Amino acid sequence: METLTGDNVSPYKLLFRTLTLIPISHYLLIAFLVLIVFVYNLLEFHVLSDIIGGFGGDHVSLTFYSSSNLYKQVVSKCHLLHGRYLATPWVSSPHLQTILLNILVNTTSFNYKREIFLTSDGGTVALDWLMNSDGNYPSSFYS
């Protein structure tokens, strides 16, 4: 093995030479592990956290203003929003749930007409009107 001595040796050359001594398989293994962690976080798989947590689920996290009328009338009375949520273990990723829903379930298509109103206080209100649908619903649905 060749050794470098003297004051004129660049530390970058030493670092590069040291890095070339590590086998390529180690770099590939590290790249594979980084890819696995990236995909796990991107697709939001929750299987490992569910296993570690004993499939107990997580508390539903809500962002709300507790003094608002909406909270008092709706959220405070809906006990499901104050419980725990556990996704289906075999499709724990919300992305996979969406993909499987579109593949496995025949969903109804709707056509909407949107009206946007600007309020005097600078807010925006959007109303979506159902124009037509290919679903078969009972007549009481439309009344």
N, CA, C and O atoms as CSV, one atom per row, in Angstrom:
chain,resi,resn,atom,element,x,y,z
A,1,MET,N,N,0.842,-1.172,0.000
A,1,MET,CA,C,0.000,0.000,0.000
A,1,MET,C,C,0.882,1.228,0.000
A,1,MET,O,O,1.883,1.298,0.713
A,2,GLU,N,N,0.504,2.167,-0.790
A,2,GLU,CA,C,1.289,3.387,-0.920
A,2,GLU,C,C,0.906,4.346,0.202
A,2,GLU,O,O,-0.273,4.497,0.519
A,3,THR,N,N,1.880,4.980,0.786
A,3,THR,CA,C,1.614,5.962,1.835
A,3,THR,C,C,2.001,7.334,1.325
A,3,THR,O,O,2.932,7.485,0.535
A,4,LEU,N,N,1.270,8.326,1.792
A,4,LEU,CA,C,1.541,9.698,1.410
A,4,LEU,C,C,2.103,10.422,2.616
A,4,LEU,O,O,1.520,10.392,3.700
A,5,THR,N,N,3.209,11.054,2.427
A,5,THR,CA,C,3.821,11.813,3.524
A,5,THR,C,C,4.145,13.204,3.030
A,5,THR,O,O,4.229,13.449,1.826
A,6,GLY,N,N,4.325,14.105,3.965
A,6,GLY,CA,C,4.704,15.461,3.604
A,6,GLY,C,C,3.566,16.422,3.870
A,6,GLY,O,O,2.432,16.024,4.137
A,7,ASP,N,N,3.896,17.676,3.791
A,7,ASP,CA,C,2.921,18.716,4.081
A,7,ASP,C,C,2.071,19.093,2.867
A,7,ASP,O,O,1.058,19.775,3.016
A,8,ASN,N,N,2.469,18.658,1.667
A,8,ASN,CA,C,1.760,19.080,0.471
A,8,ASN,C,C,0.634,18.140,0.054
A,8,ASN,O,O,0.107,18.280,-1.049
A,9,VAL,N,N,0.249,17.190,0.899
A,9,VAL,CA,C,-0.817,16.246,0.577
A,9,VAL,C,C,-2.160,16.893,0.921
A,9,VAL,O,O,-2.367,17.362,2.040
A,10,SER,N,N,-3.053,16.909,-0.041
A,10,SER,CA,C,-4.370,17.507,0.149
A,10,SER,C,C,-5.233,16.601,1.027
A,10,SER,O,O,-5.246,15.385,0.835
A,11,PRO,N,N,-5.943,17.178,1.976
A,11,PRO,CA,C,-6.822,16.352,2.810
A,11,PRO,C,C,-7.954,15.742,1.986
A,11,PRO,O,O,-8.484,14.690,2.342
A,12,TYR,N,N,-8.326,16.400,0.887
A,12,TYR,CA,C,-9.375,15.858,0.037
A,12,TYR,C,C,-8.907,14.587,-0.672
A,12,TYR,O,O,-9.683,13.649,-0.856
A,13,LYS,N,N,-7.640,14.566,-1.064
A,13,LYS,CA,C,-7.092,13.354,-1.681
A,13,LYS,C,C,-7.064,12.215,-0.678
A,13,LYS,O,O,-7.366,11.072,-1.022
A,14,LEU,N,N,-6.703,12.522,0.560
A,14,LEU,CA,C,-6.678,11.487,1.591
A,14,LEU,C,C,-8.093,10.964,1.854
A,14,LEU,O,O,-8.301,9.758,1.986
A,15,LEU,N,N,-9.052,11.872,1.929
A,15,LEU,CA,C,-10.431,11.468,2.160
A,15,LEU,C,C,-10.945,10.620,0.994
A,15,LEU,O,O,-11.571,9.583,1.212
A,16,PHE,N,N,-10.687,11.050,-0.224
A,16,PHE,CA,C,-11.135,10.296,-1.387
A,16,PHE,C,C,-10.492,8.915,-1.432
A,16,PHE,O,O,-11.161,7.929,-1.741
A,17,ARG,N,N,-9.207,8.839,-1.127
A,17,ARG,CA,C,-8.509,7.554,-1.122
A,17,ARG,C,C,-9.085,6.639,-0.051
A,17,ARG,O,O,-9.204,5.431,-0.257
A,18,THR,N,N,-9.443,7.220,1.098
A,18,THR,CA,C,-10.041,6.428,2.172
A,18,THR,C,C,-11.416,5.908,1.751
A,18,THR,O,O,-11.758,4.755,2.014
A,19,LEU,N,N,-12.200,6.767,1.096
A,19,LEU,CA,C,-13.525,6.350,0.654
A,19,LEU,C,C,-13.471,5.271,-0.422
A,19,LEU,O,O,-14.384,4.451,-0.516
A,20,THR,N,N,-12.423,5.259,-1.227
A,20,THR,CA,C,-12.301,4.226,-2.260
A,20,THR,C,C,-11.949,2.864,-1.670
A,20,THR,O,O,-12.094,1.847,-2.348
A,21,LEU,N,N,-11.494,2.827,-0.432
A,21,LEU,CA,C,-11.175,1.556,0.200
A,21,LEU,C,C,-12.428,0.831,0.705
A,21,LEU,O,O,-12.381,-0.370,0.972
A,22,ILE,N,N,-13.535,1.547,0.835
A,22,ILE,CA,C,-14.786,0.925,1.281
A,22,ILE,C,C,-15.411,0.203,0.087
A,22,ILE,O,O,-15.543,0.790,-0.987
A,23,PRO,N,N,-15.793,-1.047,0.260
A,23,PRO,CA,C,-16.365,-1.811,-0.862
A,23,PRO,C,C,-17.665,-1.176,-1.385
A,23,PRO,O,O,-18.426,-0.578,-0.626
A,24,ILE,N,N,-17.896,-1.317,-2.670
A,24,ILE,CA,C,-19.078,-0.743,-3.310
A,24,ILE,C,C,-20.361,-1.330,-2.739
A,24,ILE,O,O,-21.392,-0.657,-2.717
A,25,SER,N,N,-20.313,-2.562,-2.281
A,25,SER,CA,C,-21.510,-3.193,-1.718
A,25,SER,C,C,-22.005,-2.446,-0.476
A,25,SER,O,O,-23.207,-2.411,-0.213
A,26,HIS,N,N,-21.089,-1.852,0.285
A,26,HIS,CA,C,-21.489,-1.072,1.451
A,26,HIS,C,C,-22.242,0.192,1.027
A,26,HIS,O,O,-23.235,0.563,1.652
A,27,TYR,N,N,-21.774,0.844,-0.021
A,27,TYR,CA,C,-22.467,2.027,-0.535
A,27,TYR,C,C,-23.845,1.668,-1.068
A,27,TYR,O,O,-24.805,2.409,-0.852
A,28,LEU,N,N,-23.954,0.535,-1.763
A,28,LEU,CA,C,-25.242,0.090,-2.283
A,28,LEU,C,C,-26.201,-0.249,-1.149
A,28,LEU,O,O,-27.392,0.050,-1.237
A,29,LEU,N,N,-25.701,-0.866,-0.096
A,29,LEU,CA,C,-26.542,-1.195,1.047
A,29,LEU,C,C,-27.064,0.074,1.726
A,29,LEU,O,O,-28.238,0.149,2.088
A,30,ILE,N,N,-26.204,1.057,1.895
A,30,ILE,CA,C,-26.620,2.325,2.505
A,30,ILE,C,C,-27.646,3.026,1.616
A,30,ILE,O,O,-28.640,3.554,2.114
A,31,ALA,N,N,-27.410,3.032,0.299
A,31,ALA,CA,C,-28.360,3.660,-0.622
A,31,ALA,C,C,-29.702,2.942,-0.575
A,31,ALA,O,O,-30.747,3.592,-0.627
A,32,PHE,N,N,-29.695,1.624,-0.479
A,32,PHE,CA,C,-30.933,0.854,-0.397
A,32,PHE,C,C,-31.692,1.173,0.894
A,32,PHE,O,O,-32.911,1.340,0.869
A,33,LEU,N,N,-30.989,1.258,2.005
A,33,LEU,CA,C,-31.641,1.585,3.277
A,33,LEU,C,C,-32.226,2.992,3.267
A,33,LEU,O,O,-33.319,3.214,3.787
A,34,VAL,N,N,-31.508,3.938,2.679
A,34,VAL,CA,C,-32.025,5.305,2.570
A,34,VAL,C,C,-33.269,5.311,1.694
A,34,VAL,O,O,-34.238,6.003,2.009
A,35,LEU,N,N,-33.264,4.559,0.606
A,35,LEU,CA,C,-34.428,4.467,-0.273
A,35,LEU,C,C,-35.626,3.863,0.460
A,35,LEU,O,O,-36.751,4.338,0.306
A,36,ILE,N,N,-35.391,2.825,1.249
A,36,ILE,CA,C,-36.476,2.191,2.008
A,36,ILE,C,C,-37.075,3.187,2.996
A,36,ILE,O,O,-38.297,3.287,3.097
A,37,VAL,N,N,-36.246,3.922,3.723
A,37,VAL,CA,C,-36.742,4.911,4.679
A,37,VAL,C,C,-37.505,6.009,3.952
A,37,VAL,O,O,-38.549,6.454,4.429
A,38,PHE,N,N,-37.001,6.450,2.807
A,38,PHE,CA,C,-37.677,7.484,2.027
A,38,PHE,C,C,-39.056,7.015,1.570
A,38,PHE,O,O,-40.038,7.741,1.727
A,39,VAL,N,N,-39.138,5.819,1.010
A,39,VAL,CA,C,-40.416,5.294,0.523
A,39,VAL,C,C,-41.370,5.060,1.689
A,39,VAL,O,O,-42.565,5.331,1.575
A,40,TYR,N,N,-40.853,4.559,2.811
A,40,TYR,CA,C,-41.683,4.328,3.998
A,40,TYR,C,C,-42.323,5.631,4.464
A,40,TYR,O,O,-43.512,5.661,4.784
A,41,ASN,N,N,-41.547,6.697,4.502
A,41,ASN,CA,C,-42.082,7.991,4.940
A,41,ASN,C,C,-42.947,8.640,3.868
A,41,ASN,O,O,-43.931,9.303,4.195
A,42,LEU,N,N,-42.607,8.466,2.613
A,42,LEU,CA,C,-43.388,9.056,1.529
A,42,LEU,C,C,-44.776,8.435,1.448
A,42,LEU,O,O,-45.773,9.150,1.349
A,43,LEU,N,N,-44.844,7.113,1.490
A,43,LEU,CA,C,-46.124,6.433,1.386
A,43,LEU,C,C,-46.854,6.361,2.716
A,43,LEU,O,O,-47.995,5.902,2.773
A,44,GLU,N,N,-46.222,6.799,3.764
A,44,GLU,CA,C,-46.822,6.855,5.096
A,44,GLU,C,C,-47.334,5.497,5.556
A,44,GLU,O,O,-48.450,5.385,6.063
A,45,PHE,N,N,-46.523,4.476,5.378
A,45,PHE,CA,C,-46.861,3.176,5.936
A,45,PHE,C,C,-46.797,3.297,7.452
A,45,PHE,O,O,-45.846,3.858,7.997
A,46,HIS,N,N,-47.792,2.781,8.119
A,46,HIS,CA,C,-47.824,2.884,9.570
A,46,HIS,C,C,-47.741,1.515,10.225
A,46,HIS,O,O,-48.025,1.382,11.416
A,47,VAL,N,N,-47.357,0.502,9.468
A,47,VAL,CA,C,-47.370,-0.857,9.992
A,47,VAL,C,C,-46.401,-0.999,11.153
A,47,VAL,O,O,-46.754,-1.581,12.179
A,48,LEU,N,N,-45.186,-0.479,11.014
A,48,LEU,CA,C,-44.213,-0.622,12.093
A,48,LEU,C,C,-44.656,0.093,13.356
A,48,LEU,O,O,-44.536,-0.459,14.449
A,49,SER,N,N,-45.165,1.306,13.229
A,49,SER,CA,C,-45.633,2.020,14.419
A,49,SER,C,C,-46.858,1.332,15.015
A,49,SER,O,O,-47.051,1.363,16.230
A,50,ASP,N,N,-47.695,0.704,14.166
A,50,ASP,CA,C,-48.841,-0.037,14.687
A,50,ASP,C,C,-48.391,-1.277,15.451
A,50,ASP,O,O,-48.945,-1.598,16.502
A,51,ILE,N,N,-47.397,-1.964,14.929
A,51,ILE,CA,C,-46.886,-3.152,15.611
A,51,ILE,C,C,-46.256,-2.766,16.949
A,51,ILE,O,O,-46.506,-3.410,17.968
A,52,ILE,N,N,-45.442,-1.716,16.938
A,52,ILE,CA,C,-44.787,-1.274,18.171
A,52,ILE,C,C,-45.828,-0.795,19.183
A,52,ILE,O,O,-45.688,-1.039,20.381
A,53,GLY,N,N,-46.869,-0.115,18.705
A,53,GLY,CA,C,-47.913,0.388,19.590
A,53,GLY,C,C,-48.962,-0.631,19.948
A,53,GLY,O,O,-49.923,-0.298,20.642
A,54,GLY,N,N,-48.815,-1.871,19.498
A,54,GLY,CA,C,-49.766,-2.916,19.835
A,54,GLY,C,C,-51.111,-2.748,19.160
A,54,GLY,O,O,-52.132,-3.162,19.709
A,55,PHE,N,N,-51.130,-2.155,17.991
A,55,PHE,CA,C,-52.362,-1.920,17.226
A,55,PHE,C,C,-53.411,-1.200,18.067
A,55,PHE,O,O,-54.600,-1.507,17.994
A,56,GLY,N,N,-52.954,-0.241,18.862
A,56,GLY,CA,C,-53.874,0.537,19.695
A,56,GLY,C,C,-54.402,1.767,19.000
A,56,GLY,O,O,-55.350,2.388,19.481
A,57,GLY,N,N,-53.810,2.133,17.878
A,57,GLY,CA,C,-54.256,3.315,17.152
A,57,GLY,C,C,-53.697,4.592,17.749
A,57,GLY,O,O,-53.030,4.573,18.783
A,58,ASP,N,N,-53.975,5.684,17.092
A,58,ASP,CA,C,-53.530,7.000,17.538
A,58,ASP,C,C,-54.746,7.856,17.839
A,58,ASP,O,O,-55.835,7.636,17.308
A,59,HIS,N,N,-54.536,8.833,18.698
A,59,HIS,CA,C,-55.603,9.791,18.952
A,59,HIS,C,C,-55.823,10.621,17.695
A,59,HIS,O,O,-54.873,10.952,16.986
A,60,VAL,N,N,-57.056,10.947,17.428
A,60,VAL,CA,C,-57.397,11.803,16.291
A,60,VAL,C,C,-56.952,13.211,16.649
A,60,VAL,O,O,-57.368,13.761,17.668
A,61,SER,N,N,-56.105,13.792,15.807
A,61,SER,CA,C,-55.643,15.151,16.093
A,61,SER,C,C,-56.516,16.149,15.340
A,61,SER,O,O,-56.707,16.048,14.128
A,62,LEU,N,N,-57.033,17.102,16.083
A,62,LEU,CA,C,-57.911,18.118,15.514
A,62,LEU,C,C,-57.302,19.486,15.757
A,62,LEU,O,O,-56.695,19.734,16.799
A,63,THR,N,N,-57.468,20.358,14.798
A,63,THR,CA,C,-57.090,21.753,14.969
A,63,THR,C,C,-58.369,22.561,14.911
A,63,THR,O,O,-59.045,22.597,13.883
A,64,PHE,N,N,-58.699,23.208,16.018
A,64,PHE,CA,C,-59.962,23.917,16.087
A,64,PHE,C,C,-59.890,25.001,17.142
A,64,PHE,O,O,-58.991,25.021,17.983
A,65,TYR,N,N,-60.837,25.883,17.080
A,65,TYR,CA,C,-60.995,26.944,18.072
A,65,TYR,C,C,-62.130,26.499,18.994
A,65,TYR,O,O,-63.293,26.483,18.591
A,66,SER,N,N,-61.790,26.143,20.220
A,66,SER,CA,C,-62.760,25.503,21.108
A,66,SER,C,C,-63.915,26.413,21.511
A,66,SER,O,O,-64.921,25.915,22.016
A,67,SER,N,N,-63.816,27.712,21.311
A,67,SER,CA,C,-64.916,28.614,21.661
A,67,SER,C,C,-65.849,28.889,20.479
A,67,SER,O,O,-66.821,29.631,20.624
A,68,SER,N,N,-65.569,28.306,19.323
A,68,SER,CA,C,-66.395,28.597,18.151
A,68,SER,C,C,-67.726,27.849,18.232
A,68,SER,O,O,-67.848,26.826,18.905
A,69,ASN,N,N,-68.703,28.386,17.536
A,69,ASN,CA,C,-70.018,27.744,17.489
A,69,ASN,C,C,-69.954,26.402,16.783
A,69,ASN,O,O,-70.663,25.470,17.165
A,70,LEU,N,N,-69.107,26.286,15.748
A,70,LEU,CA,C,-68.973,25.023,15.022
A,70,LEU,C,C,-68.503,23.916,15.960
A,70,LEU,O,O,-69.020,22.800,15.917
A,71,TYR,N,N,-67.527,24.226,16.804
A,71,TYR,CA,C,-67.038,23.222,17.744
A,71,TYR,C,C,-68.143,22.822,18.714
A,71,TYR,O,O,-68.347,21.638,18.979
A,72,LYS,N,N,-68.844,23.802,19.235
A,72,LYS,CA,C,-69.886,23.518,20.224
A,72,LYS,C,C,-71.027,22.706,19.625
A,72,LYS,O,O,-71.609,21.867,20.313
A,73,GLN,N,N,-71.358,22.939,18.356
A,73,GLN,CA,C,-72.498,22.281,17.746
A,73,GLN,C,C,-72.170,20.947,17.092
A,73,GLN,O,O,-73.021,20.060,17.030
A,74,VAL,N,N,-70.942,20.797,16.604
A,74,VAL,CA,C,-70.627,19.592,15.841
A,74,VAL,C,C,-69.535,18.757,16.502
A,74,VAL,O,O,-69.777,17.624,16.919
A,75,VAL,N,N,-68.361,19.309,16.594
A,75,VAL,CA,C,-67.194,18.532,17.015
A,75,VAL,C,C,-67.347,18.022,18.437
A,75,VAL,O,O,-67.009,16.870,18.709
A,76,SER,N,N,-67.845,18.841,19.352
A,76,SER,CA,C,-67.951,18.411,20.747
A,76,SER,C,C,-68.939,17.256,20.908
A,76,SER,O,O,-68.836,16.493,21.868
A,77,LYS,N,N,-69.901,17.113,19.980
A,77,LYS,CA,C,-70.911,16.063,20.077
A,77,LYS,C,C,-70.543,14.799,19.301
A,77,LYS,O,O,-71.210,13.774,19.447
A,78,CYS,N,N,-69.516,14.855,18.496
A,78,CYS,CA,C,-69.110,13.702,17.688
A,78,CYS,C,C,-68.019,12.943,18.438
A,78,CYS,O,O,-66.851,13.331,18.407
A,79,HIS,N,N,-68.403,11.870,19.104
A,79,HIS,CA,C,-67.470,11.141,19.960
A,79,HIS,C,C,-66.385,10.417,19.164
A,79,HIS,O,O,-65.320,10.117,19.704
A,80,LEU,N,N,-66.645,10.137,17.894
A,80,LEU,CA,C,-65.619,9.496,17.073
A,80,LEU,C,C,-64.381,10.375,16.920
A,80,LEU,O,O,-63.265,9.868,16.805
A,81,LEU,N,N,-64.578,11.679,16.920
A,81,LEU,CA,C,-63.448,12.590,16.755
A,81,LEU,C,C,-62.594,12.698,18.014
A,81,LEU,O,O,-61.500,13.260,17.976
A,82,HIS,N,N,-63.083,12.170,19.112
A,82,HIS,CA,C,-62.326,12.226,20.362
A,82,HIS,C,C,-61.775,10.863,20.748
A,82,HIS,O,O,-61.224,10.702,21.837
A,83,GLY,N,N,-61.915,9.884,19.871
A,83,GLY,CA,C,-61.442,8.535,20.140
A,83,GLY,C,C,-60.089,8.271,19.510
A,83,GLY,O,O,-59.284,9.181,19.319
A,84,ARG,N,N,-59.856,7.007,19.193
A,84,ARG,CA,C,-58.602,6.590,18.576
A,84,ARG,C,C,-58.892,6.090,17.167
A,84,ARG,O,O,-59.983,5.597,16.880
A,85,TYR,N,N,-57.891,6.224,16.288
A,85,TYR,CA,C,-58.032,5.798,14.896
A,85,TYR,C,C,-56.947,4.787,14.582
A,85,TYR,O,O,-55.774,5.014,14.878
A,86,LEU,N,N,-57.337,3.671,13.984
A,86,LEU,CA,C,-56.391,2.661,13.530
A,86,LEU,C,C,-56.719,2.316,12.090
A,86,LEU,O,O,-57.809,1.832,11.787
A,87,ALA,N,N,-55.767,2.569,11.207
A,87,ALA,CA,C,-55.969,2.260,9.789
A,87,ALA,C,C,-55.922,0.750,9.586
A,87,ALA,O,O,-55.359,0.019,10.401
A,88,THR,N,N,-56.519,0.299,8.495
A,88,THR,CA,C,-56.460,-1.116,8.150
A,88,THR,C,C,-55.000,-1.511,7.994
A,88,THR,O,O,-54.286,-0.879,7.215
A,89,PRO,N,N,-54.523,-2.539,8.710
A,89,PRO,CA,C,-53.085,-2.858,8.690
A,89,PRO,C,C,-52.528,-3.174,7.306
A,89,PRO,O,O,-51.379,-2.833,7.024
A,90,TRP,N,N,-53.298,-3.807,6.443
A,90,TRP,CA,C,-52.740,-4.191,5.147
A,90,TRP,C,C,-52.774,-3.064,4.129
A,90,TRP,O,O,-52.147,-3.189,3.077
A,91,VAL,N,N,-53.473,-1.973,4.391
A,91,VAL,CA,C,-53.402,-0.761,3.568
A,91,VAL,C,C,-53.351,0.448,4.503
A,91,VAL,O,O,-54.271,1.266,4.538
A,92,SER,N,N,-52.277,0.539,5.245
A,92,SER,CA,C,-52.180,1.610,6.236
A,92,SER,C,C,-51.762,2.940,5.620
A,92,SER,O,O,-51.838,3.974,6.283
A,93,SER,N,N,-51.330,2.932,4.386
A,93,SER,CA,C,-50.935,4.162,3.724
A,93,SER,C,C,-52.159,4.842,3.118
A,93,SER,O,O,-52.925,4.198,2.401
A,94,PRO,N,N,-52.357,6.133,3.392
A,94,PRO,CA,C,-53.501,6.810,2.776
A,94,PRO,C,C,-53.401,6.841,1.254
A,94,PRO,O,O,-54.423,6.871,0.568
A,95,HIS,N,N,-52.194,6.833,0.725
A,95,HIS,CA,C,-52.023,6.818,-0.724
A,95,HIS,C,C,-52.496,5.480,-1.300
A,95,HIS,O,O,-53.177,5.443,-2.325
A,96,LEU,N,N,-52.125,4.380,-0.628
A,96,LEU,CA,C,-52.576,3.069,-1.093
A,96,LEU,C,C,-54.089,2.918,-0.947
A,96,LEU,O,O,-54.727,2.284,-1.787
A,97,GLN,N,N,-54.668,3.488,0.104
A,97,GLN,CA,C,-56.119,3.441,0.270
A,97,GLN,C,C,-56.818,4.121,-0.904
A,97,GLN,O,O,-57.815,3.613,-1.418
A,98,THR,N,N,-56.298,5.262,-1.323
A,98,THR,CA,C,-56.898,5.980,-2.447
A,98,THR,C,C,-56.770,5.186,-3.740
A,98,THR,O,O,-57.722,5.102,-4.515
A,99,ILE,N,N,-55.600,4.607,-3.973
A,99,ILE,CA,C,-55.378,3.821,-5.192
A,99,ILE,C,C,-56.302,2.612,-5.217
A,99,ILE,O,O,-56.948,2.348,-6.231
A,100,LEU,N,N,-56.372,1.869,-4.101
A,100,LEU,CA,C,-57.222,0.687,-4.063
A,100,LEU,C,C,-58.706,1.046,-4.177
A,100,LEU,O,O,-59.470,0.299,-4.789
A,101,LEU,N,N,-59.119,2.159,-3.607
A,101,LEU,CA,C,-60.504,2.584,-3.735
A,101,LEU,C,C,-60.850,2.828,-5.198
A,101,LEU,O,O,-61.923,2.436,-5.655
A,102,ASN,N,N,-59.956,3.467,-5.931
A,102,ASN,CA,C,-60.222,3.745,-7.345
A,102,ASN,C,C,-60.183,2.488,-8.201
A,102,ASN,O,O,-60.860,2.419,-9.227
A,103,ILE,N,N,-59.395,1.487,-7.792
A,103,ILE,CA,C,-59.285,0.255,-8.574
A,103,ILE,C,C,-60.419,-0.714,-8.255
A,103,ILE,O,O,-61.018,-1.287,-9.165
A,104,LEU,N,N,-60.718,-0.901,-6.974
A,104,LEU,CA,C,-61.634,-1.957,-6.560
A,104,LEU,C,C,-63.103,-1.552,-6.493
A,104,LEU,O,O,-63.984,-2.399,-6.641
A,105,VAL,N,N,-63.374,-0.273,-6.273
A,105,VAL,CA,C,-64.746,0.165,-6.055
A,105,VAL,C,C,-65.210,0.984,-7.251
A,105,VAL,O,O,-64.507,1.881,-7.716
A,106,ASN,N,N,-66.395,0.667,-7.737
A,106,ASN,CA,C,-66.981,1.423,-8.835
A,106,ASN,C,C,-67.590,2.698,-8.244
A,106,ASN,O,O,-68.684,2.661,-7.682
A,107,THR,N,N,-66.901,3.794,-8.369
A,107,THR,CA,C,-67.361,5.040,-7.778
A,107,THR,C,C,-68.245,5.801,-8.752
A,107,THR,O,O,-68.092,5.703,-9.970
A,108,THR,N,N,-69.155,6.548,-8.196
A,108,THR,CA,C,-70.078,7.354,-8.976
A,108,THR,C,C,-69.398,8.654,-9.378
A,108,THR,O,O,-68.691,9.266,-8.578
A,109,SER,N,N,-69.613,9.071,-10.610
A,109,SER,CA,C,-69.044,10.349,-11.031
A,109,SER,C,C,-70.101,11.436,-10.916
A,109,SER,O,O,-71.278,11.211,-11.200
A,110,PHE,N,N,-69.672,12.593,-10.503
A,110,PHE,CA,C,-70.558,13.737,-10.323
A,110,PHE,C,C,-70.037,14.900,-11.148
A,110,PHE,O,O,-68.830,15.039,-11.349
A,111,ASN,N,N,-70.949,15.733,-11.623
A,111,ASN,CA,C,-70.590,16.975,-12.285
A,111,ASN,C,C,-71.144,18.118,-11.451
A,111,ASN,O,O,-72.326,18.143,-11.108
A,112,TYR,N,N,-70.278,19.051,-11.136
A,112,TYR,CA,C,-70.655,20.173,-10.289
A,112,TYR,C,C,-70.543,21.487,-11.045
A,112,TYR,O,O,-69.767,21.619,-11.992
A,113,LYS,N,N,-71.331,22.447,-10.607
A,113,LYS,CA,C,-71.176,23.825,-11.058
A,113,LYS,C,C,-70.822,24.624,-9.809
A,113,LYS,O,O,-71.549,24.568,-8.817
A,114,ARG,N,N,-69.735,25.353,-9.843
A,114,ARG,CA,C,-69.266,26.101,-8.678
A,114,ARG,C,C,-69.587,27.578,-8.829
A,114,ARG,O,O,-69.337,28.191,-9.867
A,115,GLU,N,N,-70.144,28.127,-7.766
A,115,GLU,CA,C,-70.379,29.565,-7.685
A,115,GLU,C,C,-69.521,30.104,-6.549
A,115,GLU,O,O,-69.527,29.563,-5.444
A,116,ILE,N,N,-68.787,31.167,-6.829
A,116,ILE,CA,C,-67.915,31.772,-5.827
A,116,ILE,C,C,-68.438,33.158,-5.499
A,116,ILE,O,O,-68.679,33.976,-6.387
A,117,PHE,N,N,-68.610,33.405,-4.210
A,117,PHE,CA,C,-69.095,34.689,-3.725
A,117,PHE,C,C,-68.022,35.319,-2.855
A,117,PHE,O,O,-67.451,34.658,-1.987
A,118,LEU,N,N,-67.751,36.591,-3.085
A,118,LEU,CA,C,-66.818,37.340,-2.242
A,118,LEU,C,C,-67.637,38.098,-1.206
A,118,LEU,O,O,-68.568,38.824,-1.553
A,119,THR,N,N,-67.291,37.930,0.055
A,119,THR,CA,C,-68.044,38.571,1.130
A,119,THR,C,C,-67.483,39.957,1.411
A,119,THR,O,O,-66.375,40.290,0.990
A,120,SER,N,N,-68.259,40.756,2.123
A,120,SER,CA,C,-67.853,42.137,2.401
A,120,SER,C,C,-66.648,42.215,3.321
A,120,SER,O,O,-65.941,43.222,3.323
A,121,ASP,N,N,-66.400,41.167,4.106
A,121,ASP,CA,C,-65.246,41.194,5.004
A,121,ASP,C,C,-63.986,40.618,4.353
A,121,ASP,O,O,-62.983,40.408,5.035
A,122,GLY,N,N,-64.026,40.361,3.052
A,122,GLY,CA,C,-62.845,39.865,2.332
A,122,GLY,C,C,-62.788,38.350,2.227
A,122,GLY,O,O,-61.843,37.814,1.648
A,123,GLY,N,N,-63.763,37.656,2.764
A,123,GLY,CA,C,-63.782,36.198,2.702
A,123,GLY,C,C,-64.342,35.694,1.390
A,123,GLY,O,O,-64.818,36.469,0.561
A,124,THR,N,N,-64.278,34.400,1.215
A,124,THR,CA,C,-64.781,33.763,0.004
A,124,THR,C,C,-65.685,32.608,0.395
A,124,THR,O,O,-65.352,31.825,1.284
A,125,VAL,N,N,-66.820,32.504,-0.264
A,125,VAL,CA,C,-67.737,31.391,-0.060
A,125,VAL,C,C,-67.926,30.722,-1.411
A,125,VAL,O,O,-68.252,31.381,-2.398
A,126,ALA,N,N,-67.720,29.407,-1.453
A,126,ALA,CA,C,-67.900,28.653,-2.692
A,126,ALA,C,C,-69.031,27.666,-2.497
A,126,ALA,O,O,-69.051,26.914,-1.522
A,127,LEU,N,N,-69.977,27.670,-3.428
A,127,LEU,CA,C,-71.084,26.721,-3.420
A,127,LEU,C,C,-70.960,25.828,-4.641
A,127,LEU,O,O,-70.815,26.310,-5.765
A,128,ASP,N,N,-71.019,24.514,-4.411
A,128,ASP,CA,C,-70.979,23.551,-5.502
A,128,ASP,C,C,-72.375,22.976,-5.685
A,128,ASP,O,O,-72.948,22.408,-4.756
A,129,TRP,N,N,-72.920,23.127,-6.890
A,129,TRP,CA,C,-74.250,22.628,-7.211
A,129,TRP,C,C,-74.112,21.369,-8.041
A,129,TRP,O,O,-73.405,21.360,-9.049
A,130,LEU,N,N,-74.784,20.303,-7.624
A,130,LEU,CA,C,-74.760,19.044,-8.355
A,130,LEU,C,C,-75.566,19.200,-9.635
A,130,LEU,O,O,-76.767,19.470,-9.590
A,131,MET,N,N,-74.910,19.032,-10.769
A,131,MET,CA,C,-75.583,19.172,-12.056
A,131,MET,C,C,-76.164,17.828,-12.505
A,131,MET,O,O,-77.335,17.753,-12.878
A,132,ASN,N,N,-75.350,16.766,-12.471
A,132,ASN,CA,C,-75.855,15.428,-12.764
A,132,ASN,C,C,-74.899,14.390,-12.189
A,132,ASN,O,O,-73.772,14.692,-11.795
A,133,SER,N,N,-75.393,13.161,-12.156
A,133,SER,CA,C,-74.625,12.078,-11.579
A,133,SER,C,C,-75.019,10.788,-12.260
A,133,SER,O,O,-76.140,10.670,-12.756
A,134,ASP,N,N,-74.126,9.820,-12.296
A,134,ASP,CA,C,-74.462,8.539,-12.904
A,134,ASP,C,C,-74.881,7.517,-11.846
A,134,ASP,O,O,-74.986,6.328,-12.147
A,135,GLY,N,N,-75.120,7.964,-10.618
A,135,GLY,CA,C,-75.528,7.067,-9.546
A,135,GLY,C,C,-77.031,6.868,-9.510
A,135,GLY,O,O,-77.788,7.726,-9.964
A,136,ASN,N,N,-77.455,5.758,-8.981
A,136,ASN,CA,C,-78.873,5.469,-8.801
A,136,ASN,C,C,-79.211,5.664,-7.338
A,136,ASN,O,O,-78.846,4.854,-6.486
A,137,TYR,N,N,-79.907,6.740,-7.061
A,137,TYR,CA,C,-80.265,7.061,-5.692
A,137,TYR,C,C,-81.776,7.071,-5.548
A,137,TYR,O,O,-82.485,7.349,-6.515
A,138,PRO,N,N,-82.281,6.773,-4.357
A,138,PRO,CA,C,-83.737,6.860,-4.156
A,138,PRO,C,C,-84.195,8.300,-4.301
A,138,PRO,O,O,-83.420,9.236,-4.106
A,139,SER,N,N,-85.484,8.467,-4.650
A,139,SER,CA,C,-86.004,9.806,-4.891
A,139,SER,C,C,-85.940,10.669,-3.633
A,139,SER,O,O,-85.880,11.894,-3.732
A,140,SER,N,N,-85.950,10.049,-2.452
A,140,SER,CA,C,-85.873,10.824,-1.210
A,140,SER,C,C,-84.505,11.470,-1.040
A,140,SER,O,O,-84.361,12.412,-0.261
A,141,PHE,N,N,-83.495,10.978,-1.759
A,141,PHE,CA,C,-82.143,11.541,-1.677
A,141,PHE,C,C,-82.128,12.973,-2.194
A,141,PHE,O,O,-81.384,13.807,-1.679
A,142,TYR,N,N,-82.940,13.270,-3.206
A,142,TYR,CA,C,-82.922,14.569,-3.831
A,142,TYR,C,C,-83.875,15.568,-3.175
A,142,TYR,O,O,-83.865,16.744,-3.539
A,143,SER,N,N,-84.698,15.134,-2.219
A,143,SER,CA,C,-85.626,16.062,-1.614
A,143,SER,C,C,-85.067,16.701,-0.373
A,143,SER,O,O,-85.739,17.516,0.258
